[in-house]
Amino acid sequence: MKDNRSENPKPIRKIPNKKITPKPPRFNIMWLYAIVILVLLAVGYLSSNTVVKPISEQYFVSNILKQHDVDKLVAYKNGDLVVVEVYVKKDALKKPQYEDVRDQKNITGASSGGPQYAFTDASYESLKQTMANAEKDVTDAEKTPIEFTTHESILGNWLVQGIIMVVLFAAVWIFIMRRMSGGSGGGPGGQIFNIGKSKATLFDKEAQVSVTFNDVAGLEEAKQEVMEIVDFLKNPKKYTNLGGKIPKGALLIGSPGTGKTLLAKAVAGEAQVPFFSLSGSDFVEMFVGVGASRVRDLFRQAKDKAPCIIFIDEIDAIGRARGKNNIVGGNDERENTLNQLLVEMDGFGTDSGIIILAATNRPDVLDSALLRPGRFDRQVSIDKPDLIGREQIFKVHLKPVKLAEGVDAKKLSAQTPGFAGAEIANVCNEAALIAARKNKEAVDMLDFQDAIDRVIGGLEKKNKIISPEEKRIVAFHEAGHAIAGWYLEHADPLVKVSIVPRGVAALGYAQYLPKEQFLYTTEQLEDGMCMTLGGRVAEDITFGKISTGAQNDLERITKLAYAMVTIYGMNDKVGNISFNDTQGEYQFNKPYSEKTSELIDQEVRNQINQMYERTKNLLIDKRDGLIKLADKLLEKEILFQSDLEEILGKRPFEHRTTYDEFVNGTPESNQDPAAQNLIPEGVVDHSGTFKRNPEEKEATAKK
């Protein structure tokens, strides 16, 4: 049997070429709004034009004027005649004869306040004569007032007012659109109706970031974590062949200034894939629903560019834990934004190819759903750099600086414990500025020492007016700190003591060089408390009175004493109990009874009193050295470690600092004191303002 389809194939129908007509322009809703505004303006003008009842002059005089019902007259010229508008008193409108004009309407149908009648006269003089004849028996106070004015035509008045209002409306409209677009007139998000668009900045091949991993120093472990993400984007088969999956997100956690944003910039510069950068506050807006809309738009753009990376800086702005401190019945816009972010990161329809990087210095306030694996699989902790890390950071920031001989990054790193990357960068910049101010050709070690003094202690104010009595009190105060630290075994070794005012109201300060360690014993903390109390005790035993200069000292020891009792379990009566609340679970409620609270307060007070008596006995025993040191301070204003050795003798303890062990391995007494003129975290500021974290030891031990 033959196949008829092969013998008689159907002819192929040719499709005629259709003429493609261009699509008409889309209707712009702005025109509709403009028409509505113009109609409202016209209605507003017409509402001011009242429909009045025409009457004769004789009727006005006999039936209205002589009844004393006229409130006022308004006269204006209309061609050769004078039109007179009659306003009837409100009380008189209640009379039956005014029933036909009582509820008078204007052109739009709205109620009007007058005029009610109108008549014509030959001229202004004729009108005045008519009113004078009609009111010849009336006193001047009771005569009807007449207003002579000009009256434009309805068309002319409408055109003038309409043009003015249209121009004003257009100016306001353009201003609003520019505000909503951040200064630009168009583009995505440039109009008010595009407010839900994402504000993320896109970095791609056309707009590449110049920062690389070579610019990031001191964060080797953190770099390794994020470099693996970059390597996956470049070589995905290396991991997928073994069944591995790239983490969907990485959360950078660290103190301010440690380099979280810098590390993200390096990822943007190295990844060679589209990189979206924005802040957590970019999702927040005054309009309800905008945050969630921007999250959706951000991930829609990211899916179009996948594989890509999204970096959200300061994510705690929208990632706070839900359900805390909410108003009952209120609509929390931030929670809606967070819910949308959670769904987009790992929801029912989540696609792969988008990696989320986020940074925060407050991980304790983030929602637990945001931190779970599947959303942020990795939490990269970026701590303050150690000795080696600080040396590497110094080398990076010293490259553009013209250095003199003798500037060693290793020495600077050893003499600056507790410094973050941002602080080190600021020190290098300040040193260059100080050297330029002194007209030097290169930046030397002394400039770096002055820069660290400036960064931590504030601007030096040698011209500040201080009375001799106050200066003597400050000298003995600082000498008390120095003596207590010199003769206490576990106290940090003194580097420099000064009575030169610095900062806003700092009258003096002492600098120490602590050894970098992570665990502190009870003896070390107690010696630190005694050294801090040395200034107040010196004032007490020398002058028999105390001053307000110890405010900062008292704040520090109070916090440390409470930490020892309630956090570290270093009190026998309270016991091995810690009431530390890092997650904020207790909020405003104490996790102990009132009786325990009284016991804690009493033990803190007893411990501080014991340390005070211990310090007092020490300074009384070393009173001669205290007086000599204070007199030397009044003479030179700044003393170094060598000056203390000259006055007090060598320190009676074999204690080697981090500087000794890391830099040159020499005994502490053989160091060059001028080379140690750098401030670590133990700066005592007697102005009531502490220029650096006063609880560095506490925070370190807490870790």
C-alpha positions in Angstrom: 0.0 0.0 0.0 1.4 3.3 -1.1 1.7 6.3 1.1 -0.4 9.0 -0.4 1.4 11.6 1.6 4.6 10.9 -0.3 2.9 10.9 -3.7 0.7 14.0 -3.2 2.5 16.2 -0.7 0.6 19.2 0.4 2.0 22.5 -0.9 3.9 24.5 1.6 1.9 27.7 2.3 4.1 30.8 2.2 3.6 33.2 5.0 3.5 36.7 3.7 5.9 39.1 5.2 4.0 41.1 7.7 4.8 44.7 8.1 5.9 45.1 11.7 4.3 48.2 13.1 6.1 49.9 16.0 4.4 49.6 19.3 2.7 52.8 20.4 4.3 54.5 23.3 3.1 53.3 26.7 0.6 55.5 28.4 2.3 57.6 31.1 0.2 57.9 34.2 1.9 61.2 34.9 -0.3 62.9 32.2 -3.4 61.6 34.0 -2.2 63.0 37.3 -1.5 66.4 35.5 -5.0 66.5 34.0 -6.6 65.8 37.4 -4.5 68.6 39.0 -5.6 71.0 36.3 -9.2 70.1 36.7 -9.0 70.6 40.5 -7.3 74.0 39.9 -10.1 75.1 37.5 -12.8 73.9 40.0 -11.1 75.8 42.8 -11.1 79.0 40.8 -14.7 78.6 39.6 -15.7 78.0 43.2 -14.7 81.5 44.0 -17.1 83.0 41.4 -20.5 83.3 43.0 -23.9 83.4 41.2 -25.5 86.6 42.3 -29.1 87.9 41.8 -29.4 91.1 39.7 -31.6 93.9 41.1 -32.3 97.5 40.4 -30.7 100.5 42.3 -34.2 101.6 43.5 -35.0 98.1 44.9 -31.6 98.1 46.7 -32.2 101.5 48.3 -35.8 100.9 49.4 -35.9 97.2 50.4 -32.3 96.5 51.6 -30.4 99.6 52.5 -33.1 101.4 54.4 -33.7 98.1 56.4 -30.1 98.4 57.6 -29.3 94.9 56.3 -26.3 95.8 54.1 -22.9 94.6 55.4 -20.8 96.2 52.7 -20.7 97.1 49.0 -18.0 96.2 46.5 -17.9 98.3 43.4 -15.8 97.8 40.2 -15.9 99.0 36.6 -17.2 96.8 33.9 -16.9 98.7 30.6 -18.8 102.1 30.9 -20.9 101.1 33.9 -20.0 100.4 37.5 -21.1 97.0 39.0 -22.0 97.1 42.7 -22.0 93.8 44.6 -24.2 93.8 47.7 -23.2 91.7 50.8 -26.2 91.2 53.2 -25.5 90.8 56.9 -25.6 87.2 58.1 -28.3 87.9 60.7 -30.5 89.7 58.2 -30.4 86.6 55.8 -32.8 84.9 58.2 -35.6 87.3 57.2 -38.2 85.8 54.8 -37.5 88.4 52.1 -33.9 86.9 51.6 -35.1 83.3 51.4 -34.2 83.1 47.7 -30.5 84.1 48.3 -30.1 82.5 51.8 -28.6 79.2 50.5 -26.8 80.7 47.5 -24.5 78.4 45.5 -21.5 79.1 43.4 -20.8 77.7 39.9 -19.7 74.3 41.2 -22.7 74.0 43.5 -20.9 74.7 46.7 -22.3 77.1 49.3 -21.1 80.7 49.0 -20.5 83.5 51.4 -21.7 86.3 49.1 -22.3 88.6 47.5 -26.1 88.1 47.3 -27.1 90.9 44.9 -25.7 93.1 42.2 -26.8 96.3 40.5 -25.3 98.8 38.1 -24.7 102.5 38.3 -23.4 105.1 35.9 -20.1 106.0 37.7 -18.4 106.0 41.1 -19.6 109.6 41.7 -23.2 108.7 41.0 -22.9 105.7 43.4 -21.5 107.9 46.1 -24.2 110.5 45.6 -26.9 107.9 45.8 -25.5 106.4 49.0 -25.2 109.9 50.5 -28.8 110.8 49.8 -30.1 107.5 51.1 -28.0 107.7 54.4 -28.3 111.5 55.1 -30.0 110.8 58.4 -27.5 108.1 59.5 -24.4 108.8 61.6 -20.9 108.3 60.1 -20.3 105.2 62.2 -23.4 103.5 60.8 -22.9 104.3 57.1 -22.4 101.4 54.8 -18.7 100.9 53.7 -17.9 100.9 50.0 -14.9 99.1 48.6 -13.7 100.3 45.1 -11.7 97.6 43.3 -10.8 96.2 39.9 -12.3 93.0 38.6 -10.6 90.9 36.0 -12.5 88.7 33.6 -13.0 85.0 34.5 -10.9 83.8 31.5 -7.9 86.1 32.2 -7.9 85.4 35.9 -8.1 81.7 35.3 -5.3 81.7 32.9 -2.9 83.6 35.2 -3.7 81.5 38.2 -3.6 78.3 36.2 -0.2 79.0 34.7 1.2 79.8 38.1 -0.2 76.7 39.7 1.0 74.4 36.8 4.5 75.8 37.0 4.5 75.4 40.8 3.2 71.8 40.5 5.8 70.9 37.9 8.6 72.3 40.1 7.4 70.3 43.1 7.1 67.2 41.0 10.6 67.4 39.6 12.0 68.0 43.1 10.3 64.9 44.5 11.5 62.7 41.6 15.1 64.0 42.1 14.9 63.3 45.8 13.7 59.8 45.3 16.4 59.1 42.7 19.2 60.5 44.8 19.8 63.5 42.6 19.3 61.9 39.1 16.3 62.5 37.0 15.8 59.0 35.5 17.0 55.5 35.4 15.9 52.6 37.6 14.6 53.8 40.9 14.7 57.4 39.5 11.0 57.9 39.7 8.8 58.0 42.8 7.0 54.8 41.7 10.3 52.9 41.5 11.0 53.4 45.2 10.9 49.7 45.7 13.9 49.1 43.5 17.1 47.9 45.0 19.9 50.4 45.8 22.7 47.9 45.4 25.8 49.1 43.6 26.9 46.6 40.9 30.6 46.0 40.3 31.4 44.0 37.2 34.0 44.0 34.4 33.2 47.6 33.5 33.3 48.9 37.1 35.9 46.7 38.7 37.3 47.2 42.2 41.1 47.7 42.5 41.5 46.2 46.0 42.9 42.7 46.0 43.9 40.2 48.7 47.4 41.6 48.7 46.0 44.8 50.2 44.6 42.8 53.1 47.1 42.0 55.8 46.9 40.4 59.2 43.8 38.4 58.4 45.3 35.2 57.1 42.6 32.8 58.5 39.7 35.0 57.3 41.3 35.4 53.9 41.6 31.7 53.5 37.8 31.3 54.2 36.7 33.9 51.6 39.5 32.9 49.1 37.9 29.5 48.9 34.6 31.1 47.8 36.4 33.1 45.1 38.2 29.9 44.0 35.0 28.1 43.7 33.5 30.7 41.4 36.6 30.5 39.2 37.0 26.7 39.3 33.6 25.1 40.3 34.4 21.6 38.9 37.3 21.3 41.4 34.7 21.0 44.2 31.6 19.7 42.5 33.5 16.6 41.1 34.0 15.5 44.7 30.3 16.1 45.6 31.0 19.3 47.6 28.8 22.4 47.6 30.0 25.9 48.0 28.6 27.7 51.2 25.6 29.8 50.4 26.7 32.6 52.6 29.5 33.8 54.9 29.1 36.2 57.8 32.1 38.4 58.7 32.1 39.1 62.4 34.6 41.4 64.1 35.1 44.6 66.1 35.0 48.0 64.3 38.1 48.7 62.3 39.3 45.1 61.9 38.9 45.0 58.1 35.5 43.4 57.4 34.6 45.8 54.6 38.1 45.8 53.3 38.0 42.0 53.0 34.7 42.3 51.1 36.3 44.8 48.7 39.1 42.3 48.1 36.6 39.6 47.2 34.9 42.0 44.8 38.3 42.7 43.2 39.4 39.1 43.0 36.2 37.2 42.1 35.8 38.5 38.5 32.0 37.9 38.8 29.2 40.5 39.3 29.4 41.9 42.8 26.4 43.7 44.4 27.3 45.9 47.4 24.8 47.6 49.7 24.2 48.4 53.4 21.6 47.0 55.6 20.1 50.5 56.1 19.4 50.7 52.3 16.4 48.4 52.8 14.8 50.8 55.4 12.4 53.4 54.1 9.6 55.5 55.5 7.0 53.7 53.2 5.5 50.3 54.3 6.5 47.3 52.2 9.5 49.0 50.5 12.1 46.9 52.4 10.7 43.6 51.3 10.2 44.9 47.7 13.9 46.0 47.6 15.0 42.5 48.8 13.0 40.9 46.0 14.3 43.3 43.4 17.9 42.7 44.6 17.7 38.9 44.3 15.9 39.2 41.0 18.8 41.2 39.6 21.3 38.8 41.2 19.6 35.8 39.5 19.9 37.5 36.2 23.6 38.0 36.8 24.3 34.6 38.4 26.8 33.4 39.4 27.4 36.5 41.5 28.1 37.7 45.0 25.9 40.0 47.2 27.6 41.9 50.0 25.4 43.4 52.8 27.3 45.6 55.1 26.0 46.2 58.7 23.4 43.5 58.3 22.2 44.0 61.9 20.2 47.0 60.6 17.6 44.5 59.3 18.7 41.2 60.8 17.8 41.9 64.5 16.1 39.1 66.4 12.3 39.1 65.8 9.8 39.3 68.6 11.7 41.6 70.9 10.5 45.0 72.0 7.6 45.0 69.6 4.5 47.1 70.0 1.4 44.9 70.3 -0.6 45.1 67.2 2.0 47.1 65.3 3.3 46.4 61.9 7.1 46.0 62.0 8.5 46.9 58.7 11.9 45.7 59.6 10.6 42.2 60.4 8.8 42.0 57.1 12.1 42.9 55.4 13.9 40.2 57.4 11.3 37.6 56.5 11.7 38.3 52.8 15.5 38.1 53.1 15.2 34.7 54.9 13.0 33.4 52.1 15.2 34.7 49.3 18.4 33.3 50.9 17.0 29.8 51.5 13.3 29.4 50.7 11.1 27.1 48.7 12.1 28.4 45.3 15.7 29.3 46.1 18.1 29.0 43.2 21.9 28.4 43.4 24.6 30.6 42.0 24.2 33.5 44.5 26.6 33.8 47.3 25.8 36.1 50.2 28.5 38.0 52.1 27.5 40.0 55.2 29.4 42.0 57.9 28.4 43.0 61.4 30.1 43.9 64.6 27.0 42.9 66.6 26.4 39.2 66.0 24.6 38.8 69.4 21.5 40.8 68.1 21.0 38.8 64.9 18.1 36.5 64.4 18.9 32.8 64.9 17.1 31.9 61.6 19.5 34.2 59.8 22.6 32.5 61.3 21.6 28.9 60.6 23.5 26.7 58.0 21.9 27.1 54.6 21.8 30.8 54.9 25.1 31.7 56.5 27.0 28.4 56.4 30.2 30.1 57.7 30.8 32.7 60.4 34.2 34.2 59.9 35.5 35.8 63.0 37.9 38.7 62.4 39.7 39.6 65.7 42.1 42.4 66.4 45.5 41.4 64.9 48.2 39.9 66.9 51.9 40.8 66.8 52.6 39.3 63.4 49.3 40.6 62.0 50.1 44.1 63.1 53.5 43.9 61.5 52.0 42.9 58.2 49.4 45.7 58.4 52.1 48.3 59.2 54.1 47.1 56.1 51.0 47.6 53.9 50.3 51.1 55.2 54.0 52.2 55.3 54.4 51.5 51.5 53.2 55.0 50.4 55.0 56.8 53.3 58.5 58.1 52.7 60.3 56.6 55.7 63.6 57.6 57.4 66.2 55.1 58.5 65.3 53.3 61.7 61.6 53.0 61.2 60.9 49.3 61.8 57.4 47.8 61.4 58.3 45.0 63.8 59.1 47.4 66.6 55.9 49.4 65.9 53.8 46.3 66.0 55.3 45.1 69.3 54.7 48.5 70.9 51.1 48.9 69.8 49.1 46.0 71.4 45.3 46.1 70.9 45.4 48.3 67.8 43.0 47.4 65.0 43.8 47.8 61.3 42.0 51.1 61.0 43.9 52.5 64.0 47.2 51.4 62.5 46.3 53.1 59.2 45.4 56.3 61.1 48.7 56.2 63.0 50.7 56.0 59.7 48.7 58.8 58.2 49.1 61.0 61.3 52.8 60.4 61.4 53.2 61.6 57.8 51.1 64.7 58.6 53.2 65.5 61.7 56.4 65.1 59.7 55.1 67.4 57.0 54.1 70.0 59.7 57.7 69.9 60.9 59.1 70.3 57.3 60.9 67.0 57.4 62.0 65.2 54.3 61.1 61.7 55.7 59.0 60.3 58.5 61.1 59.0 61.5 60.3 57.0 64.6 59.6 60.1 66.7 56.8 61.1 64.3 55.2 57.7 64.8 55.4 58.1 68.6 53.8 61.5 68.4 51.1 60.1 66.0 50.1 57.4 68.5 50.0 59.9 71.3 47.7 62.0 69.1 45.5 59.1 68.0 44.9 57.8 71.5 45.5 60.7 73.9 44.2 63.5 71.7 45.8 66.7 70.6 48.6 68.0 72.9 47.7 71.3 74.5 50.8 72.9 76.1 49.2 76.3 76.1 46.3 75.3 78.3 46.0 77.5 81.4 46.3 75.4 84.5 46.8 76.8 88.0 50.0 75.7 89.9 47.8 74.0 92.5 46.0 71.9 89.9 49.3 71.1 88.2 50.7 69.9 91.5 47.7 67.7 92.1 48.0 66.2 88.7 51.7 65.5 89.2 51.2 63.6 92.4 48.2 61.8 90.9 50.3 60.5 88.0 53.2 59.8 90.3 50.9 57.6 92.4 50.0 55.5 89.3 53.7 55.2 88.4 54.8 54.2 92.0 52.0 51.6 92.4 52.8 50.0 89.0 56.5 50.0 89.6 56.4 48.1 92.9 53.5 45.6 92.0 54.8 42.4 90.4 51.8 41.7 88.1 51.2 45.3 87.0 52.0 46.3 83.5 55.4 48.0 83.1 55.3 51.8 82.7 56.5 53.4 79.5 55.7 57.0 79.9 54.0 59.4 82.4 53.0 62.9 81.4 51.2 65.9 82.9 50.9 67.7 79.6 47.2 68.2 78.9 45.7 66.3 75.9 42.4 65.8 74.3 39.2 67.6 75.5 39.9 67.9 79.2 42.7 65.4 79.9 45.2 66.9 82.4 47.6 64.0 82.5 48.1 60.3 81.6 50.2 57.3 82.1 51.2 54.8 79.4 51.9 51.1 80.0 53.2 48.3 77.8 51.2 45.2 78.8 52.1 41.7 77.7 49.8 40.2 75.2 47.9 37.4 76.9 44.4 36.0 76.9 44.0 34.7 80.4 44.4 36.8 83.6 44.6 35.5 87.2 43.1 37.1 90.3 46.5 38.4 91.3 47.0 40.2 88.0 43.5 41.8 88.1 44.0 42.9 91.7 47.4 44.5 91.0 45.8 46.3 88.1 43.1 47.6 90.4 45.8 48.8 92.9 47.7 50.6 90.1 44.5 52.3 88.9 43.8 53.5 92.5 47.3 54.8 92.9 46.3 58.3 91.7 43.4 58.8 94.2 45.5 57.3 97.1 48.4 59.7 96.2 46.1 62.7 96.5 44.7 61.5 99.8 48.0 60.9 101.6 49.7 64.0 100.1 47.1 66.7 100.4 44.6 65.1 102.8 41.8 65.7 100.3 40.7 64.2 97.0 39.7 65.7 93.6 37.5 64.7 90.6 40.5 63.6 88.6 40.0 60.0 89.6 36.6 59.7 88.0 37.8 57.5 85.1 39.9 55.4 87.5 36.8 54.7 89.7 34.7 53.7 86.7 37.3 51.2 85.6 37.8 49.5 88.9 34.1 49.4 89.6 33.4 47.6 86.3 36.3 45.3 86.9 35.3 44.5 90.4 31.7 43.7 89.3 33.1 41.5 86.5 35.3 39.6 89.0 32.3 38.9 91.3 29.5 38.3 88.8 31.2 37.1 85.6 34.5 35.5 86.4 33.5 33.8 89.7 36.5 35.3 91.6 34.7 35.8 94.9 34.5 33.3 97.7 31.1 34.3 99.1 29.3 34.6 95.8 31.0 31.5 94.5 31.8 30.0 91.1 28.8 31.6 89.4 28.6 33.7 86.3 25.7 36.0 85.6 27.0 37.2 82.2 24.1 37.8 79.7 25.7 37.9 76.3 22.4 37.1 74.5 20.2 39.6 76.3 17.9 36.9 77.6 17.5 38.5 81.0 16.8 42.0 79.5 15.6 44.1 82.4 15.3 41.3 84.9 18.2 40.2 87.1 19.0 36.5 87.2 19.4 36.6 90.9 17.4 37.6 94.0 17.6 40.8 95.9 19.5 39.1 98.7 22.2 38.0 96.2 22.2 41.5 94.7 23.0 43.0 98.1 25.7 40.4 98.6 27.3 41.3 95.3 27.2 45.0 96.1 28.8 44.4 99.5 31.5 42.1 98.1 32.4 44.6 95.4 32.6 47.4 97.9 34.8 45.3 100.2 37.2 44.3 97.5 37.7 47.9 96.3 38.2 49.0 99.9 40.8 46.2 100.4 42.7 47.3 97.2 42.5 50.9 98.4 44.1 50.1 101.8 46.7 47.9 100.1 47.6 50.7 97.7 47.6 53.2 100.5 50.1 51.2 102.6 52.3 50.7 99.5 52.5 54.5 98.8 53.0 55.4 102.4 56.0 53.0 102.5 57.3 54.5 99.2 56.4 58.1 100.0 59.9 59.5 99.4 60.0 58.1 95.9 56.5 59.5 95.3 57.6 63.0 96.2 60.8 62.8 94.1 58.8 61.5 91.1 56.2 64.2 91.4 58.8 67.0 91.7 60.6 65.6 88.6 57.3 65.6 86.8 56.7 69.2 87.7 60.1 70.0 86.4 60.2 68.0 83.1 56.4 67.3 82.5 57.2 64.0 80.7 59.1 61.1 82.2 60.2 57.8 80.6 61.1 54.5 82.0 64.8 55.4 82.3 63.8 58.4 84.5 62.0 56.2 86.8 65.0 53.8 87.1 67.1 56.8 87.9 64.8 58.0 90.7 63.5 54.7 92.0 66.1 52.2 90.9 65.5 49.2 88.8 62.2 47.4 89.0 62.5 44.7 91.6 60.9 42.0 89.4 62.3 40.0 86.5 59.5 40.8 84.1 60.0 40.7 80.3 57.5 42.5 78.1 56.3 41.4 74.7 58.5 44.1 73.2 61.6 42.4 74.8 60.7 38.9 73.7 59.6 39.8 70.2 61.9 42.6 69.1 65.4 42.2 70.5 65.3 39.8 73.4 67.2 42.2 75.7 66.4 42.7 79.3 63.7 45.3 80.1 66.1 47.7 81.8 68.4 48.0 78.7 65.6 49.2 76.4 65.8 52.6 74.8 63.0 54.5 76.6 62.5 56.9 73.7 61.8 54.0 71.4 59.0 52.8 73.8 57.1 56.1 73.7 54.0 54.4 72.2 50.7 54.0 74.0 49.1 50.5 74.4 45.6 50.0 75.7 46.4 50.9 79.3 46.1 54.7 79.0 44.9 56.4 82.2 43.1 59.6 81.4 42.1 61.7 84.4 39.6 63.9 82.6 36.6 61.5 83.1 37.0 60.4 79.4 38.9 57.2 78.6 40.5 57.5 75.2 40.7 53.7 74.7 38.7 50.7 75.8 39.1 50.8 79.6 38.1 47.1 79.9 40.5 45.6 77.4 41.7 43.1 80.0 38.2 42.2 80.9 37.1 41.7 77.3 40.2 39.7 76.6 39.7 37.4 79.6 36.1 37.1 78.6 37.0 35.7 75.3 
